[in-house]
Amino acid sequence: MNCTKCNESLTDSVSCAQCSGAYHYVCAGVSETSYKKMGPEKRAAWRCITCRAVVSTDNTTNAEILRELKNLKSEFNSFKLDLDTVKRDTHDTVDAVRELTLSWTSLETRINLIEERMGELELKITKISTDCDSSREEVALLKHNHNLQDQFSRLNNVEILGVPSKSGENLHNIVSDICAVTGFRLEPTDVDTVHRVRQFATHDGQAPRPPAIVVRFTRRRRKDELLAAARARRTVTTADIKLAGPQSKIFINEHLTPSNKLLLKRARELKSELNYSYLWDRYDTVTSGETGAGPSRGGGVLIAVERGLRVRRRDDWCSSQSAEELWTHRLVDISHFDIPEDLVKEHFDQLDVSKGPGYDDVHPFLIKKLSSELSVPLTIIYNKSITEGCWKIFGKEL
């Protein structure tokens, strides 16, 4: 038998005299002690809560209330399960946050270590950059000294260009014939060695030039006499020394190092651009091709220096008014120039961030990052300086 109210099995129950329903003591709303103290007549007349209701509508309402209570109970149980789940999720979240906190602390520690290492690397990079600059200066000085020593070792040499080479040739006879044409008497004891240099590759499809002949004299004075005789002769050709083949000019020059040859070439180009009359690579007298008035020291001199070519006036080499007039100052009006902002920004973007800060103590990395912001005011300063003719010195010291 089941309880009429909760529909669960009964072991000891209370019976309703009206509906004959059996109830648990709890479901009937009466305690077991009170019920057993009742007399037989009272027990026979006992009615359940539903039967004691005055109207049948009340019975229906109570039943609905009971159903609602059951629903609320089930919902409460479900809510309790959901609450347990939320509690478990909350504990998991707390554990995850704790792990994240530990991870963030570890990450922050690693970031601090990385920043320290970056600072050390920046110091090392600055030191390496300084060492590289110092090394470049030392290498440049060594190259300069080597070039001077190499040129000093060639002071007794003469370089002869334009002589065609052939198998079985006798260079001593060729040199003797050239000296005879120039009017220089070559003694057997004057020459130490004679040899040809290797042939260099040509560019732009030009025909290869004959290898040069290098003559080493035993005395420097005799070499200078040969050069003076060659300059007096002015032109020597292969036909003059009776060499077979098409006629070509023969040039007798100082034996310069490759670096000095390059500087001399650049000096000649600059001489042509500036329309200078003469070019010396040493102290010597020249003859003016325009006046034909004999030896003179006019026109000027182009001196090739280790950091480029500069035109420098030599008062002791100038003797006439015409020579003075060749040295002029070219003034250029730049007031109409306008420096664009893109040009300034382009120079900032090309900064080498591997170098250290300059005299302004600002790292190139920061300047490059702020190139867009810095280019605007600097462009204004540059253009204003050009317009007013007044330049402000800022940035690195000059």
C-alpha positions in Angstrom: 0.0 0.0 0.0 1.2 3.5 -0.9 0.6 6.8 0.7 -2.2 8.8 -0.9 -0.3 12.0 -0.6 3.3 11.2 -1.4 2.6 7.9 -3.2 5.3 6.1 -1.3 5.0 2.7 0.5 3.5 2.5 3.9 4.4 0.5 6.9 2.3 2.3 9.5 -0.4 4.7 8.4 -3.3 6.9 9.3 -6.7 6.1 7.7 -9.2 8.8 6.7 -12.8 8.0 7.7 -14.2 10.0 4.7 -12.0 9.1 1.7 -10.5 5.9 3.2 -7.0 7.1 2.2 -3.9 6.0 4.0 -1.2 8.5 4.9 2.1 8.8 6.5 2.0 10.5 9.8 4.0 13.3 8.3 1.8 13.5 5.2 -1.4 13.5 7.4 -0.1 16.4 9.5 -0.3 14.4 12.8 2.3 12.9 15.0 2.3 9.2 15.6 2.0 9.7 19.4 -1.0 12.0 19.1 -2.7 9.6 16.8 -2.2 6.6 19.0 -3.5 8.5 22.1 -6.8 9.0 20.3 -9.7 6.8 21.3 -11.3 4.3 18.8 -14.2 6.6 18.1 -11.9 9.6 17.4 -9.8 7.5 15.2 -12.9 6.3 13.3 -14.0 9.9 12.8 -10.5 11.2 11.8 -10.3 12.8 8.4 -7.4 13.9 6.3 -6.6 17.5 5.5 -8.2 17.2 2.1 -11.5 15.9 3.5 -11.6 18.5 6.2 -11.7 21.2 3.5 -15.2 22.9 3.5 -15.7 23.1 -0.3 -14.5 20.9 -3.1 -12.8 23.8 -4.8 -10.6 24.0 -1.8 -9.6 20.4 -2.4 -8.6 21.2 -6.0 -6.6 24.3 -4.8 -4.7 22.2 -2.3 -3.9 19.6 -4.8 -2.6 22.3 -7.2 -0.6 23.7 -4.3 0.9 20.3 -3.6 1.8 19.9 -7.3 3.4 23.3 -7.3 5.3 22.4 -4.1 6.5 19.3 -5.8 7.6 21.3 -8.8 9.4 23.8 -6.6 11.1 20.9 -4.8 12.3 19.4 -8.1 13.4 22.8 -9.3 15.2 23.4 -6.0 17.0 20.1 -6.4 18.0 21.0 -9.9 19.1 24.5 -8.8 21.2 22.8 -6.1 22.9 20.6 -8.7 23.5 23.7 -10.8 24.9 25.5 -7.8 27.3 22.6 -7.2 28.4 22.8 -10.8 28.9 26.6 -10.5 30.9 26.0 -7.3 33.1 23.5 -9.1 33.6 25.8 -12.0 34.4 28.7 -9.7 37.1 26.6 -8.0 38.5 25.7 -11.4 38.5 29.3 -12.4 40.3 30.3 -9.2 42.9 27.6 -9.9 43.3 28.9 -13.5 43.6 32.5 -12.3 46.2 31.4 -9.8 48.2 29.6 -12.6 47.9 32.6 -14.8 49.2 34.8 -12.0 52.2 32.5 -11.6 52.7 32.5 -15.4 52.5 36.3 -15.6 55.0 36.6 -12.7 57.3 34.3 -14.5 56.8 36.2 -17.8 57.5 39.5 -16.1 60.7 38.1 -14.7 61.8 36.9 -18.1 60.9 40.3 -19.7 63.1 42.0 -17.1 65.9 39.7 -17.8 65.5 40.3 -21.6 65.5 44.1 -21.0 68.7 43.7 -19.0 70.3 41.6 -21.7 69.1 44.1 -24.3 70.8 46.9 -22.3 74.0 44.8 -22.2 73.8 44.1 -25.9 73.3 47.8 -26.7 76.4 48.6 -24.7 78.3 45.9 -26.6 77.0 47.1 -29.9 78.1 50.7 -29.0 81.5 49.4 -28.1 81.7 47.3 -31.2 80.6 50.3 -33.3 83.3 52.4 -31.7 85.9 49.6 -32.3 84.8 49.4 -35.9 85.2 53.1 -36.4 88.6 52.9 -34.8 89.5 49.9 -36.9 88.4 51.7 -40.1 90.6 54.6 -39.2 93.5 52.3 -38.5 92.9 50.4 -41.8 92.7 53.7 -43.7 96.0 54.8 -42.1 97.6 51.5 -42.9 96.4 51.7 -46.5 97.7 55.2 -46.7 101.1 54.2 -45.3 101.3 51.2 -47.5 100.5 53.4 -50.6 103.3 55.8 -49.6 105.8 52.9 -49.1 104.7 51.3 -52.3 105.1 54.6 -54.2 108.5 55.1 -52.5 109.6 51.8 -53.8 108.7 52.9 -57.4 110.6 56.1 -57.3 113.3 54.6 -59.6 110.8 53.1 -62.0 109.4 54.3 -65.4 106.3 53.0 -66.9 106.1 52.7 -70.8 102.6 52.3 -72.3 101.5 51.6 -75.8 104.3 49.2 -76.9 102.7 46.1 -78.6 103.9 42.8 -77.2 105.1 39.8 -79.2 106.7 36.5 -78.5 110.5 36.5 -78.2 110.8 40.3 -77.9 113.9 41.8 -76.3 112.7 44.5 -73.8 116.2 45.9 -73.3 116.5 46.6 -77.0 113.0 48.2 -77.1 113.9 50.5 -74.1 117.2 51.4 -75.8 115.4 52.4 -79.0 112.8 54.5 -77.1 115.6 56.3 -75.2 117.5 56.9 -78.5 114.3 58.4 -80.1 113.8 60.8 -77.1 117.5 61.8 -77.2 118.4 60.2 -73.9 121.7 58.2 -73.9 121.1 55.0 -72.0 124.2 53.5 -70.3 124.4 49.8 -69.7 124.7 50.4 -66.0 121.5 52.6 -65.9 118.9 49.8 -66.0 118.4 47.3 -63.1 115.5 45.3 -64.5 113.0 45.5 -67.3 109.7 43.5 -67.4 106.1 43.7 -68.6 103.2 43.8 -66.1 100.3 41.4 -66.5 97.5 42.3 -68.8 94.2 43.5 -67.2 90.7 42.8 -68.4 88.9 45.5 -70.3 85.4 46.7 -70.0 82.6 47.7 -72.4 84.0 45.5 -75.2 87.1 47.6 -75.7 90.2 46.1 -77.4 92.8 45.0 -74.8 95.7 47.3 -74.4 99.3 46.0 -74.6 100.9 45.2 -71.2 103.0 48.1 -69.8 106.8 47.9 -69.6 108.3 48.8 -66.3 111.9 49.9 -66.3 113.8 50.1 -63.0 116.8 52.4 -63.0 119.8 52.1 -60.7 119.8 55.8 -60.0 116.8 58.1 -59.6 118.6 61.0 -61.4 118.9 59.0 -64.6 115.2 58.2 -64.5 114.3 61.9 -64.1 116.6 62.7 -67.1 114.7 60.2 -69.2 111.3 61.7 -68.2 112.5 65.2 -69.0 113.8 64.0 -72.4 110.4 62.3 -73.1 108.5 65.5 -72.2 110.8 67.5 -74.5 110.2 65.0 -77.3 106.4 65.2 -76.6 105.4 62.5 -79.0 106.9 59.0 -79.5 105.2 56.4 -81.7 105.8 52.8 -82.6 106.9 53.9 -86.0 109.8 55.8 -84.5 111.3 52.7 -83.0 110.5 50.7 -86.2 107.9 48.3 -84.7 105.7 46.4 -87.2 101.9 47.0 -87.2 99.7 50.0 -87.1 101.2 53.2 -85.7 100.3 54.1 -82.1 101.6 56.5 -79.4 104.0 55.5 -76.7 103.7 57.1 -73.3 106.5 57.4 -70.8 105.3 58.2 -67.3 106.1 57.9 -63.6 105.3 54.4 -62.3 102.4 55.2 -59.9 100.6 52.8 -57.5 97.1 51.8 -58.4 95.6 54.2 -55.8 97.7 57.1 -57.2 96.7 56.2 -60.7 93.0 56.4 -59.7 93.5 59.7 -58.0 95.4 61.1 -61.0 92.5 60.0 -63.2 90.0 61.7 -61.0 92.2 64.8 -60.9 92.2 64.9 -64.7 88.5 64.6 -64.8 88.2 67.5 -62.4 90.7 69.5 -64.4 88.4 69.1 -67.5 85.3 70.0 -65.5 86.8 73.2 -64.1 88.6 74.1 -67.3 92.1 74.4 -65.8 95.0 74.7 -68.1 97.6 72.5 -66.4 97.8 69.5 -64.1 100.9 68.5 -62.2 101.5 65.3 -60.3 104.9 66.6 -59.0 106.8 69.9 -58.9 108.0 70.6 -62.4 108.0 73.4 -65.1 105.6 73.2 -68.0 105.3 75.0 -71.2 102.1 76.9 -72.0 100.4 75.4 -75.0 98.5 78.6 -75.6 101.2 81.3 -75.5 104.2 79.3 -76.4 106.3 81.8 -74.3 108.6 79.2 -72.8 108.7 77.8 -69.3 106.1 79.2 -66.9 104.4 78.2 -63.7 100.9 79.3 -64.2 97.4 77.8 -64.3 97.3 76.1 -60.9 97.6 72.6 -59.4 95.1 69.9 -58.5 96.3 67.9 -55.5 94.8 64.5 -54.8 94.5 63.9 -51.1 93.6 60.7 -49.2 90.0 61.8 -48.5 89.1 63.0 -52.0 90.1 65.7 -54.5 90.3 69.3 -53.4 91.4 72.3 -55.5 94.0 74.2 -53.7 95.7 77.4 -54.6 99.5 77.6 -54.6 100.7 81.2 -54.7 104.3 80.1 -55.3 103.2 78.4 -58.5 101.4 81.5 -59.9 103.3 84.1 -61.8 100.9 86.0 -64.1 97.6 87.7 -64.0 96.1 85.2 -66.4 96.9 82.4 -64.0 95.3 84.3 -61.1 92.1 84.7 -63.0 91.7 80.9 -63.3 91.1 80.7 -59.6 87.5 81.9 -59.1 84.9 81.4 -56.4 81.6 80.2 -57.8 78.7 81.6 -55.8 75.4 79.7 -56.0 72.1 81.3 -55.0 70.2 78.7 -53.0 67.5 81.0 -51.6 65.0 79.6 -54.0 65.6 76.0 -53.0 62.9 74.2 -51.1 63.7 71.0 -49.1 60.7 68.6 -49.2 59.5 66.8 -46.1 59.8 63.4 -47.8 63.5 64.0 -48.4 64.1 64.7 -44.7 62.1 61.6 -43.7 63.9 59.5 -46.2 67.2 60.4 -44.6 65.8 59.5 -41.1 64.5 56.2 -42.4 68.0 55.3 -43.7 69.7 55.7 -40.3 71.7 52.7 -39.1 70.1 51.6 -35.9 73.1 49.4 -35.1 75.2 52.5 -34.3 75.3 54.2 -31.0 74.0 57.7 -30.0 75.9 60.7 -31.3 76.7 64.0 -29.5 73.0 64.6 -29.0 72.7 61.4 -26.9 69.7 60.3 -29.0 69.8 56.8 -30.3 69.3 56.3 -34.0 66.6 53.7 -33.3 64.5 56.4 -31.6 65.0 59.0 -34.4 64.1 56.4 -37.0 60.9 55.5 -35.1 59.9 59.1 -34.8 60.9 60.1 -38.4 57.4 61.1 -39.3 57.1 63.4 -36.3 60.6 64.9 -36.5 60.7 65.5 -40.3 58.0 68.2 -40.2 59.7 70.7 -37.7 63.2 70.0 -39.2 61.9 70.7 -42.7 60.6 74.0 -41.5 63.9 74.8 -39.9 65.9 73.9 -43.0 63.8 75.9 -45.3 63.8 78.9 -43.0 67.5 78.7 -42.6 67.9 78.7 -46.4 65.6 81.7 -46.8 67.2 83.7 -44.0 70.8 82.6 -44.8 71.4 81.7 -41.2 72.1 78.1 -40.3 71.6 76.7 -36.8 74.1 74.0 -35.7 72.3 71.2 -34.1 72.5 67.4 -34.1 76.1 66.0 -34.2 79.0 68.4 -33.9 80.9 69.3 -37.0 
